[in-house]
Amino acid sequence: MKLPEKYDGENKNRMKALSQVVRPKLGDTIPLSVFRVFRQFSALHAEEILGRTGTKVVFQHAGRQLGIEVGKSLHIDDLQEYLNRVFEYVEDNGIGILSVNTDEEGKMIFKLDECITCAGMPDIGKKICHFEVGIVAGAVEAFLGESVAATESKCNADGDDFCEVTVTV
């Protein structure tokens, strides 16, 4: 995962350590199917221990921390320019293609195409992109300097054509 150039968050050393890969033969990429199996089995195991709501909270919180760190590293005051840089980060790291779909009263609705977690999955009847929801929420929080509420309003895995994150300020 590419770290922003001016990454200066309190988790800097941890993120740098996680980003270092030494695999001379296999390299630094894996098939998306391997990532998804790892991600979904982790979530299923967490649900056994924490329940569905607890798992959602843990995954979303982890994503939120990443979003906050990415956002804090950008140092941009213009909202649209800031969001464009967040969108670049998300796409450059293969998380998906993020855009602001609409901006309503006190809400920002983000569309996430080609979501790393669920794009192309069959309908399994539930929303599963809690980490991605957290990334979006954290990035918005970093810009605003205040907490926001975020929910996954659409998900490929729940039969939708794309994922959607609704952020309430």
MODELLER restraints for C-alpha pairs under 7 A, 6 or more apart:
rsr = mdl.restraints
at = mdl.atoms
rsr.add(forms.Gaussian(group=physical.xy_distance, feature=features.Distance(at['CA:1:A'], at['CA:19:A']), mean=5.89, stdev=0.5))
rsr.add(forms.Gaussian(group=physical.xy_distance, feature=features.Distance(at['CA:1:A'], at['CA:93:A']), mean=5.77, stdev=0.5))
rsr.add(forms.Gaussian(group=physical.xy_distance, feature=features.Distance(at['CA:2:A'], at['CA:93:A']), mean=6.46, stdev=0.5))
rsr.add(forms.Gaussian(group=physical.xy_distance, feature=features.Distance(at['CA:4:A'], at['CA:70:A']), mean=6.65, stdev=0.5))
rsr.add(forms.Gaussian(group=physical.xy_distance, feature=features.Distance(at['CA:4:A'], at['CA:73:A']), mean=6.45, stdev=0.5))
rsr.add(forms.Gaussian(group=physical.xy_distance, feature=features.Distance(at['CA:6:A'], at['CA:73:A']), mean=5.35, stdev=0.5))
rsr.add(forms.Gaussian(group=physical.xy_distance, feature=features.Distance(at['CA:7:A'], at['CA:73:A']), mean=4.79, stdev=0.5))
rsr.add(forms.Gaussian(group=physical.xy_distance, feature=features.Distance(at['CA:8:A'], at['CA:73:A']), mean=5.99, stdev=0.5))
rsr.add(forms.Gaussian(group=physical.xy_distance, feature=features.Distance(at['CA:9:A'], at['CA:69:A']), mean=5.56, stdev=0.5))
rsr.add(forms.Gaussian(group=physical.xy_distance, feature=features.Distance(at['CA:9:A'], at['CA:72:A']), mean=6.96, stdev=0.5))
rsr.add(forms.Gaussian(group=physical.xy_distance, feature=features.Distance(at['CA:21:A'], at['CA:28:A']), mean=6.07, stdev=0.5))
rsr.add(forms.Gaussian(group=physical.xy_distance, feature=features.Distance(at['CA:36:A'], at['CA:117:A']), mean=6.07, stdev=0.5))
rsr.add(forms.Gaussian(group=physical.xy_distance, feature=features.Distance(at['CA:43:A'], at['CA:55:A']), mean=6.71, stdev=0.5))
rsr.add(forms.Gaussian(group=physical.xy_distance, feature=features.Distance(at['CA:46:A'], at['CA:55:A']), mean=5.75, stdev=0.5))
rsr.add(forms.Gaussian(group=physical.xy_distance, feature=features.Distance(at['CA:47:A'], at['CA:55:A']), mean=5.60, stdev=0.5))
rsr.add(forms.Gaussian(group=physical.xy_distance, feature=features.Distance(at['CA:56:A'], at['CA:130:A']), mean=5.83, stdev=0.5))
rsr.add(forms.Gaussian(group=physical.xy_distance, feature=features.Distance(at['CA:59:A'], at['CA:130:A']), mean=5.59, stdev=0.5))
rsr.add(forms.Gaussian(group=physical.xy_distance, feature=features.Distance(at['CA:59:A'], at['CA:131:A']), mean=4.95, stdev=0.5))
rsr.add(forms.Gaussian(group=physical.xy_distance, feature=features.Distance(at['CA:60:A'], at['CA:130:A']), mean=4.72, stdev=0.5))
rsr.add(forms.Gaussian(group=physical.xy_distance, feature=features.Distance(at['CA:60:A'], at['CA:131:A']), mean=4.60, stdev=0.5))
rsr.add(forms.Gaussian(group=physical.xy_distance, feature=features.Distance(at['CA:60:A'], at['CA:133:A']), mean=6.22, stdev=0.5))
rsr.add(forms.Gaussian(group=physical.xy_distance, feature=features.Distance(at['CA:60:A'], at['CA:134:A']), mean=4.33, stdev=0.5))
rsr.add(forms.Gaussian(group=physical.xy_distance, feature=features.Distance(at['CA:61:A'], at['CA:134:A']), mean=5.95, stdev=0.5))
rsr.add(forms.Gaussian(group=physical.xy_distance, feature=features.Distance(at['CA:62:A'], at['CA:131:A']), mean=6.57, stdev=0.5))
rsr.add(forms.Gaussian(group=physical.xy_distance, feature=features.Distance(at['CA:62:A'], at['CA:134:A']), mean=6.88, stdev=0.5))
rsr.add(forms.Gaussian(group=physical.xy_distance, feature=features.Distance(at['CA:63:A'], at['CA:131:A']), mean=4.45, stdev=0.5))
rsr.add(forms.Gaussian(group=physical.xy_distance, feature=features.Distance(at['CA:63:A'], at['CA:132:A']), mean=6.12, stdev=0.5))
rsr.add(forms.Gaussian(group=physical.xy_distance, feature=features.Distance(at['CA:63:A'], at['CA:134:A']), mean=4.14, stdev=0.5))
rsr.add(forms.Gaussian(group=physical.xy_distance, feature=features.Distance(at['CA:63:A'], at['CA:135:A']), mean=4.45, stdev=0.5))
rsr.add(forms.Gaussian(group=physical.xy_distance, feature=features.Distance(at['CA:64:A'], at['CA:134:A']), mean=3.87, stdev=0.5))
rsr.add(forms.Gaussian(group=physical.xy_distance, feature=features.Distance(at['CA:64:A'], at['CA:135:A']), mean=4.68, stdev=0.5))
rsr.add(forms.Gaussian(group=physical.xy_distance, feature=features.Distance(at['CA:64:A'], at['CA:137:A']), mean=5.91, stdev=0.5))
rsr.add(forms.Gaussian(group=physical.xy_distance, feature=features.Distance(at['CA:64:A'], at['CA:138:A']), mean=4.17, stdev=0.5))
rsr.add(forms.Gaussian(group=physical.xy_distance, feature=features.Distance(at['CA:65:A'], at['CA:138:A']), mean=6.18, stdev=0.5))
rsr.add(forms.Gaussian(group=physical.xy_distance, feature=features.Distance(at['CA:66:A'], at['CA:135:A']), mean=5.98, stdev=0.5))
rsr.add(forms.Gaussian(group=physical.xy_distance, feature=features.Distance(at['CA:66:A'], at['CA:138:A']), mean=6.98, stdev=0.5))
rsr.add(forms.Gaussian(group=physical.xy_distance, feature=features.Distance(at['CA:67:A'], at['CA:134:A']), mean=6.86, stdev=0.5))
rsr.add(forms.Gaussian(group=physical.xy_distance, feature=features.Distance(at['CA:67:A'], at['CA:135:A']), mean=4.10, stdev=0.5))
rsr.add(forms.Gaussian(group=physical.xy_distance, feature=features.Distance(at['CA:67:A'], at['CA:136:A']), mean=6.18, stdev=0.5))
rsr.add(forms.Gaussian(group=physical.xy_distance, feature=features.Distance(at['CA:67:A'], at['CA:137:A']), mean=6.90, stdev=0.5))
rsr.add(forms.Gaussian(group=physical.xy_distance, feature=features.Distance(at['CA:67:A'], at['CA:138:A']), mean=4.14, stdev=0.5))
rsr.add(forms.Gaussian(group=physical.xy_distance, feature=features.Distance(at['CA:67:A'], at['CA:139:A']), mean=4.37, stdev=0.5))
rsr.add(forms.Gaussian(group=physical.xy_distance, feature=features.Distance(at['CA:68:A'], at['CA:138:A']), mean=4.33, stdev=0.5))
rsr.add(forms.Gaussian(group=physical.xy_distance, feature=features.Distance(at['CA:68:A'], at['CA:139:A']), mean=5.02, stdev=0.5))
rsr.add(forms.Gaussian(group=physical.xy_distance, feature=features.Distance(at['CA:68:A'], at['CA:141:A']), mean=6.68, stdev=0.5))
rsr.add(forms.Gaussian(group=physical.xy_distance, feature=features.Distance(at['CA:68:A'], at['CA:142:A']), mean=5.08, stdev=0.5))
rsr.add(forms.Gaussian(group=physical.xy_distance, feature=features.Distance(at['CA:70:A'], at['CA:139:A']), mean=6.78, stdev=0.5))
rsr.add(forms.Gaussian(group=physical.xy_distance, feature=features.Distance(at['CA:71:A'], at['CA:139:A']), mean=4.85, stdev=0.5))
rsr.add(forms.Gaussian(group=physical.xy_distance, feature=features.Distance(at['CA:71:A'], at['CA:142:A']), mean=5.24, stdev=0.5))
rsr.add(forms.Gaussian(group=physical.xy_distance, feature=features.Distance(at['CA:71:A'], at['CA:143:A']), mean=6.53, stdev=0.5))
rsr.add(forms.Gaussian(group=physical.xy_distance, feature=features.Distance(at['CA:72:A'], at['CA:142:A']), mean=5.75, stdev=0.5))
rsr.add(forms.Gaussian(group=physical.xy_distance, feature=features.Distance(at['CA:76:A'], at['CA:82:A']), mean=5.57, stdev=0.5))
rsr.add(forms.Gaussian(group=physical.xy_distance, feature=features.Distance(at['CA:87:A'], at['CA:97:A']), mean=6.97, stdev=0.5))
rsr.add(forms.Gaussian(group=physical.xy_distance, feature=features.Distance(at['CA:87:A'], at['CA:98:A']), mean=5.35, stdev=0.5))
rsr.add(forms.Gaussian(group=physical.xy_distance, feature=features.Distance(at['CA:87:A'], at['CA:99:A']), mean=6.68, stdev=0.5))
rsr.add(forms.Gaussian(group=physical.xy_distance, feature=features.Distance(at['CA:90:A'], at['CA:96:A']), mean=6.01, stdev=0.5))
rsr.add(forms.Gaussian(group=physical.xy_distance, feature=features.Distance(at['CA:90:A'], at['CA:97:A']), mean=6.79, stdev=0.5))
rsr.add(forms.Gaussian(group=physical.xy_distance, feature=features.Distance(at['CA:90:A'], at['CA:98:A']), mean=6.91, stdev=0.5))
rsr.add(forms.Gaussian(group=physical.xy_distance, feature=features.Distance(at['CA:91:A'], at['CA:97:A']), mean=5.28, stdev=0.5))
rsr.add(forms.Gaussian(group=physical.xy_distance, feature=features.Distance(at['CA:94:A'], at['CA:116:A']), mean=6.73, stdev=0.5))
rsr.add(forms.Gaussian(group=physical.xy_distance, feature=features.Distance(at['CA:95:A'], at['CA:115:A']), mean=5.99, stdev=0.5))
rsr.add(forms.Gaussian(group=physical.xy_distance, feature=features.Distance(at['CA:95:A'], at['CA:116:A']), mean=4.96, stdev=0.5))
rsr.add(forms.Gaussian(group=physical.xy_distance, feature=features.Distance(at['CA:96:A'], at['CA:112:A']), mean=6.07, stdev=0.5))
rsr.add(forms.Gaussian(group=physical.xy_distance, feature=features.Distance(at['CA:96:A'], at['CA:113:A']), mean=5.73, stdev=0.5))
rsr.add(forms.Gaussian(group=physical.xy_distance, feature=features.Distance(at['CA:96:A'], at['CA:114:A']), mean=4.94, stdev=0.5))
rsr.add(forms.Gaussian(group=physical.xy_distance, feature=features.Distance(at['CA:96:A'], at['CA:115:A']), mean=4.51, stdev=0.5))
rsr.add(forms.Gaussian(group=physical.xy_distance, feature=features.Distance(at['CA:96:A'], at['CA:116:A']), mean=5.86, stdev=0.5))
rsr.add(forms.Gaussian(group=physical.xy_distance, feature=features.Distance(at['CA:97:A'], at['CA:112:A']), mean=5.44, stdev=0.5))
rsr.add(forms.Gaussian(group=physical.xy_distance, feature=features.Distance(at['CA:97:A'], at['CA:113:A']), mean=4.94, stdev=0.5))
rsr.add(forms.Gaussian(group=physical.xy_distance, feature=features.Distance(at['CA:97:A'], at['CA:114:A']), mean=6.16, stdev=0.5))
rsr.add(forms.Gaussian(group=physical.xy_distance, feature=features.Distance(at['CA:98:A'], at['CA:110:A']), mean=6.75, stdev=0.5))
rsr.add(forms.Gaussian(group=physical.xy_distance, feature=features.Distance(at['CA:98:A'], at['CA:111:A']), mean=5.69, stdev=0.5))
rsr.add(forms.Gaussian(group=physical.xy_distance, feature=features.Distance(at['CA:98:A'], at['CA:112:A']), mean=4.54, stdev=0.5))
rsr.add(forms.Gaussian(group=physical.xy_distance, feature=features.Distance(at['CA:98:A'], at['CA:113:A']), mean=6.46, stdev=0.5))
rsr.add(forms.Gaussian(group=physical.xy_distance, feature=features.Distance(at['CA:99:A'], at['CA:110:A']), mean=5.57, stdev=0.5))
rsr.add(forms.Gaussian(group=physical.xy_distance, feature=features.Distance(at['CA:99:A'], at['CA:111:A']), mean=5.34, stdev=0.5))
rsr.add(forms.Gaussian(group=physical.xy_distance, feature=features.Distance(at['CA:99:A'], at['CA:112:A']), mean=6.68, stdev=0.5))
rsr.add(forms.Gaussian(group=physical.xy_distance, feature=features.Distance(at['CA:100:A'], at['CA:109:A']), mean=5.91, stdev=0.5))
rsr.add(forms.Gaussian(group=physical.xy_distance, feature=features.Distance(at['CA:100:A'], at['CA:110:A']), mean=4.37, stdev=0.5))
rsr.add(forms.Gaussian(group=physical.xy_distance, feature=features.Distance(at['CA:100:A'], at['CA:111:A']), mean=6.09, stdev=0.5))
rsr.add(forms.Gaussian(group=physical.xy_distance, feature=features.Distance(at['CA:101:A'], at['CA:109:A']), mean=5.48, stdev=0.5))
rsr.add(forms.Gaussian(group=physical.xy_distance, feature=features.Distance(at['CA:101:A'], at['CA:110:A']), mean=5.17, stdev=0.5))
rsr.add(forms.Gaussian(group=physical.xy_distance, feature=features.Distance(at['CA:101:A'], at['CA:111:A']), mean=5.55, stdev=0.5))
rsr.add(forms.Gaussian(group=physical.xy_distance, feature=features.Distance(at['CA:102:A'], at['CA:108:A']), mean=6.22, stdev=0.5))
rsr.add(forms.Gaussian(group=physical.xy_distance, feature=features.Distance(at['CA:102:A'], at['CA:109:A']), mean=5.19, stdev=0.5))
rsr.add(forms.Gaussian(group=physical.xy_distance, feature=features.Distance(at['CA:103:A'], at['CA:109:A']), mean=6.06, stdev=0.5))
rsr.add(forms.Gaussian(group=physical.xy_distance, feature=features.Distance(at['CA:106:A'], at['CA:168:A']), mean=5.78, stdev=0.5))
rsr.add(forms.Gaussian(group=physical.xy_distance, feature=features.Distance(at['CA:106:A'], at['CA:169:A']), mean=5.32, stdev=0.5))
rsr.add(forms.Gaussian(group=physical.xy_distance, feature=features.Distance(at['CA:107:A'], at['CA:166:A']), mean=6.72, stdev=0.5))
rsr.add(forms.Gaussian(group=physical.xy_distance, feature=features.Distance(at['CA:107:A'], at['CA:167:A']), mean=5.47, stdev=0.5))
rsr.add(forms.Gaussian(group=physical.xy_distance, feature=features.Distance(at['CA:107:A'], at['CA:168:A']), mean=4.48, stdev=0.5))
rsr.add(forms.Gaussian(group=physical.xy_distance, feature=features.Distance(at['CA:107:A'], at['CA:169:A']), mean=6.08, stdev=0.5))
rsr.add(forms.Gaussian(group=physical.xy_distance, feature=features.Distance(at['CA:108:A'], at['CA:166:A']), mean=5.90, stdev=0.5))
rsr.add(forms.Gaussian(group=physical.xy_distance, feature=features.Distance(at['CA:108:A'], at['CA:167:A']), mean=5.13, stdev=0.5))
rsr.add(forms.Gaussian(group=physical.xy_distance, feature=features.Distance(at['CA:108:A'], at['CA:168:A']), mean=6.58, stdev=0.5))
rsr.add(forms.Gaussian(group=physical.xy_distance, feature=features.Distance(at['CA:109:A'], at['CA:164:A']), mean=6.88, stdev=0.5))
rsr.add(forms.Gaussian(group=physical.xy_distance, feature=features.Distance(at['CA:109:A'], at['CA:165:A']), mean=5.79, stdev=0.5))
rsr.add(forms.Gaussian(group=physical.xy_distance, feature=features.Distance(at['CA:109:A'], at['CA:166:A']), mean=4.53, stdev=0.5))
rsr.add(forms.Gaussian(group=physical.xy_distance, feature=features.Distance(at['CA:109:A'], at['CA:167:A']), mean=6.25, stdev=0.5))
rsr.add(forms.Gaussian(group=physical.xy_distance, feature=features.Distance(at['CA:110:A'], at['CA:164:A']), mean=5.53, stdev=0.5))
rsr.add(forms.Gaussian(group=physical.xy_distance, feature=features.Distance(at['CA:110:A'], at['CA:165:A']), mean=5.08, stdev=0.5))
rsr.add(forms.Gaussian(group=physical.xy_distance, feature=features.Distance(at['CA:110:A'], at['CA:166:A']), mean=6.35, stdev=0.5))
rsr.add(forms.Gaussian(group=physical.xy_distance, feature=features.Distance(at['CA:111:A'], at['CA:163:A']), mean=6.01, stdev=0.5))
rsr.add(forms.Gaussian(group=physical.xy_distance, feature=features.Distance(at['CA:111:A'], at['CA:164:A']), mean=4.58, stdev=0.5))
rsr.add(forms.Gaussian(group=physical.xy_distance, feature=features.Distance(at['CA:111:A'], at['CA:165:A']), mean=6.56, stdev=0.5))
rsr.add(forms.Gaussian(group=physical.xy_distance, feature=features.Distance(at['CA:112:A'], at['CA:162:A']), mean=6.17, stdev=0.5))
rsr.add(forms.Gaussian(group=physical.xy_distance, feature=features.Distance(at['CA:112:A'], at['CA:163:A']), mean=4.96, stdev=0.5))
rsr.add(forms.Gaussian(group=physical.xy_distance, feature=features.Distance(at['CA:112:A'], at['CA:164:A']), mean=5.78, stdev=0.5))
rsr.add(forms.Gaussian(group=physical.xy_distance, feature=features.Distance(at['CA:113:A'], at['CA:162:A']), mean=5.33, stdev=0.5))
rsr.add(forms.Gaussian(group=physical.xy_distance, feature=features.Distance(at['CA:113:A'], at['CA:163:A']), mean=6.40, stdev=0.5))
rsr.add(forms.Gaussian(group=physical.xy_distance, feature=features.Distance(at['CA:115:A'], at['CA:163:A']), mean=6.97, stdev=0.5))
rsr.add(forms.Gaussian(group=physical.xy_distance, feature=features.Distance(at['CA:117:A'], at['CA:129:A']), mean=6.35, stdev=0.5))
rsr.add(forms.Gaussian(group=physical.xy_distance, feature=features.Distance(at['CA:118:A'], at['CA:156:A']), mean=5.79, stdev=0.5))
rsr.add(forms.Gaussian(group=physical.xy_distance, feature=features.Distance(at['CA:118:A'], at['CA:157:A']), mean=5.78, stdev=0.5))
rsr.add(forms.Gaussian(group=physical.xy_distance, feature=features.Distance(at['CA:119:A'], at['CA:156:A']), mean=5.81, stdev=0.5))
rsr.add(forms.Gaussian(group=physical.xy_distance, feature=features.Distance(at['CA:120:A'], at['CA:156:A']), mean=6.89, stdev=0.5))
rsr.add(forms.Gaussian(group=physical.xy_distance, feature=features.Distance(at['CA:121:A'], at['CA:156:A']), mean=6.54, stdev=0.5))
rsr.add(forms.Gaussian(group=physical.xy_distance, feature=features.Distance(at['CA:121:A'], at['CA:157:A']), mean=5.73, stdev=0.5))
rsr.add(forms.Gaussian(group=physical.xy_distance, feature=features.Distance(at['CA:122:A'], at['CA:157:A']), mean=6.08, stdev=0.5))
rsr.add(forms.Gaussian(group=physical.xy_distance, feature=features.Distance(at['CA:123:A'], at['CA:156:A']), mean=6.95, stdev=0.5))
rsr.add(forms.Gaussian(group=physical.xy_distance, feature=features.Distance(at['CA:123:A'], at['CA:157:A']), mean=4.78, stdev=0.5))
rsr.add(forms.Gaussian(group=physical.xy_distance, feature=features.Distance(at['CA:123:A'], at['CA:158:A']), mean=5.08, stdev=0.5))
rsr.add(forms.Gaussian(group=physical.xy_distance, feature=features.Distance(at['CA:123:A'], at['CA:159:A']), mean=4.66, stdev=0.5))
rsr.add(forms.Gaussian(group=physical.xy_distance, feature=features.Distance(at['CA:124:A'], at['CA:157:A']), mean=5.46, stdev=0.5))
rsr.add(forms.Gaussian(group=physical.xy_distance, feature=features.Distance(at['CA:124:A'], at['CA:158:A']), mean=5.88, stdev=0.5))
rsr.add(forms.Gaussian(group=physical.xy_distance, feature=features.Distance(at['CA:125:A'], at['CA:157:A']), mean=6.56, stdev=0.5))
rsr.add(forms.Gaussian(group=physical.xy_distance, feature=features.Distance(at['CA:125:A'], at['CA:158:A']), mean=4.60, stdev=0.5))
rsr.add(forms.Gaussian(group=physical.xy_distance, feature=features.Distance(at['CA:126:A'], at['CA:157:A']), mean=6.18, stdev=0.5))
rsr.add(forms.Gaussian(group=physical.xy_distance, feature=features.Distance(at['CA:126:A'], at['CA:158:A']), mean=4.75, stdev=0.5))
rsr.add(forms.Gaussian(group=physical.xy_distance, feature=features.Distance(at['CA:127:A'], at['CA:152:A']), mean=6.96, stdev=0.5))
rsr.add(forms.Gaussian(group=physical.xy_distance, feature=features.Distance(at['CA:127:A'], at['CA:155:A']), mean=5.40, stdev=0.5))
rsr.add(forms.Gaussian(group=physical.xy_distance, feature=features.Distance(at['CA:127:A'], at['CA:157:A']), mean=5.99, stdev=0.5))
rsr.add(forms.Gaussian(group=physical.xy_distance, feature=features.Distance(at['CA:127:A'], at['CA:158:A']), mean=5.46, stdev=0.5))
rsr.add(forms.Gaussian(group=physical.xy_distance, feature=features.Distance(at['CA:128:A'], at['CA:157:A']), mean=6.88, stdev=0.5))
rsr.add(forms.Gaussian(group=physical.xy_distance, feature=features.Distance(at['CA:133:A'], at['CA:150:A']), mean=6.56, stdev=0.5))
rsr.add(forms.Gaussian(group=physical.xy_distance, feature=features.Distance(at['CA:133:A'], at['CA:151:A']), mean=6.56, stdev=0.5))
rsr.add(forms.Gaussian(group=physical.xy_distance, feature=features.Distance(at['CA:133:A'], at['CA:152:A']), mean=6.23, stdev=0.5))
rsr.add(forms.Gaussian(group=physical.xy_distance, feature=features.Distance(at['CA:133:A'], at['CA:165:A']), mean=5.95, stdev=0.5))
rsr.add(forms.Gaussian(group=physical.xy_distance, feature=features.Distance(at['CA:137:A'], at['CA:148:A']), mean=6.54, stdev=0.5))
rsr.add(forms.Gaussian(group=physical.xy_distance, feature=features.Distance(at['CA:137:A'], at['CA:150:A']), mean=5.87, stdev=0.5))
rsr.add(forms.Gaussian(group=physical.xy_distance, feature=features.Distance(at['CA:137:A'], at['CA:167:A']), mean=6.55, stdev=0.5))
rsr.add(forms.Gaussian(group=physical.xy_distance, feature=features.Distance(at['CA:141:A'], at['CA:147:A']), mean=5.50, stdev=0.5))
rsr.add(forms.Gaussian(group=physical.xy_distance, feature=features.Distance(at['CA:141:A'], at['CA:148:A']), mean=6.23, stdev=0.5))
rsr.add(forms.Gaussian(group=physical.xy_distance, feature=features.Distance(at['CA:148:A'], at['CA:167:A']), mean=6.60, stdev=0.5))
rsr.add(forms.Gaussian(group=physical.xy_distance, feature=features.Distance(at['CA:148:A'], at['CA:168:A']), mean=5.77, stdev=0.5))
rsr.add(forms.Gaussian(group=physical.xy_distance, feature=features.Distance(at['CA:148:A'], at['CA:169:A']), mean=4.99, stdev=0.5))
rsr.add(forms.Gaussian(group=physical.xy_distance, feature=features.Distance(at['CA:149:A'], at['CA:167:A']), mean=5.68, stdev=0.5))
rsr.add(forms.Gaussian(group=physical.xy_distance, feature=features.Distance(at['CA:149:A'], at['CA:168:A']), mean=5.13, stdev=0.5))
rsr.add(forms.Gaussian(group=physical.xy_distance, feature=features.Distance(at['CA:149:A'], at['CA:169:A']), mean=6.71, stdev=0.5))
rsr.add(forms.Gaussian(group=physical.xy_distance, feature=features.Distance(at['CA:150:A'], at['CA:165:A']), mean=6.66, stdev=0.5))
rsr.add(forms.Gaussian(group=physical.xy_distance, feature=features.Distance(at['CA:150:A'], at['CA:166:A']), mean=5.55, stdev=0.5))
rsr.add(forms.Gaussian(group=physical.xy_distance, feature=features.Distance(at['CA:150:A'], at['CA:167:A']), mean=4.36, stdev=0.5))
rsr.add(forms.Gaussian(group=physical.xy_distance, feature=features.Distance(at['CA:150:A'], at['CA:168:A']), mean=6.23, stdev=0.5))
rsr.add(forms.Gaussian(group=physical.xy_distance, feature=features.Distance(at['CA:151:A'], at['CA:165:A']), mean=5.69, stdev=0.5))
rsr.add(forms.Gaussian(group=physical.xy_distance, feature=features.Distance(at['CA:151:A'], at['CA:166:A']), mean=5.39, stdev=0.5))
rsr.add(forms.Gaussian(group=physical.xy_distance, feature=features.Distance(at['CA:151:A'], at['CA:167:A']), mean=6.67, stdev=0.5))
rsr.add(forms.Gaussian(group=physical.xy_distance, feature=features.Distance(at['CA:152:A'], at['CA:164:A']), mean=5.77, stdev=0.5))
rsr.add(forms.Gaussian(group=physical.xy_distance, feature=features.Distance(at['CA:152:A'], at['CA:165:A']), mean=4.59, stdev=0.5))
rsr.add(forms.Gaussian(group=physical.xy_distance, feature=features.Distance(at['CA:152:A'], at['CA:166:A']), mean=6.33, stdev=0.5))
rsr.add(forms.Gaussian(group=physical.xy_distance, feature=features.Distance(at['CA:153:A'], at['CA:164:A']), mean=5.38, stdev=0.5))
rsr.add(forms.Gaussian(group=physical.xy_distance, feature=features.Distance(at['CA:153:A'], at['CA:165:A']), mean=5.69, stdev=0.5))
rsr.add(forms.Gaussian(group=physical.xy_distance, feature=features.Distance(at['CA:153:A'], at['CA:166:A']), mean=6.20, stdev=0.5))
rsr.add(forms.Gaussian(group=physical.xy_distance, feature=features.Distance(at['CA:154:A'], at['CA:160:A']), mean=6.00, stdev=0.5))
rsr.add(forms.Gaussian(group=physical.xy_distance, feature=features.Distance(at['CA:154:A'], at['CA:162:A']), mean=6.72, stdev=0.5))
rsr.add(forms.Gaussian(group=physical.xy_distance, feature=features.Distance(at['CA:154:A'], at['CA:163:A']), mean=4.83, stdev=0.5))
rsr.add(forms.Gaussian(group=physical.xy_distance, feature=features.Distance(at['CA:154:A'], at['CA:164:A']), mean=4.72, stdev=0.5))
rsr.add(forms.Gaussian(group=physical.xy_distance, feature=features.Distance(at['CA:155:A'], at['CA:162:A']), mean=5.78, stdev=0.5))
rsr.add(forms.Gaussian(group=physical.xy_distance, feature=features.Distance(at['CA:155:A'], at['CA:163:A']), mean=4.13, stdev=0.5))
rsr.add(forms.Gaussian(group=physical.xy_distance, feature=features.Distance(at['CA:155:A'], at['CA:164:A']), mean=6.52, stdev=0.5))
rsr.add(forms.Gaussian(group=physical.xy_distance, feature=features.Distance(at['CA:156:A'], at['CA:162:A']), mean=5.23, stdev=0.5))
rsr.add(forms.Gaussian(group=physical.xy_distance, feature=features.Distance(at['CA:156:A'], at['CA:163:A']), mean=5.86, stdev=0.5))
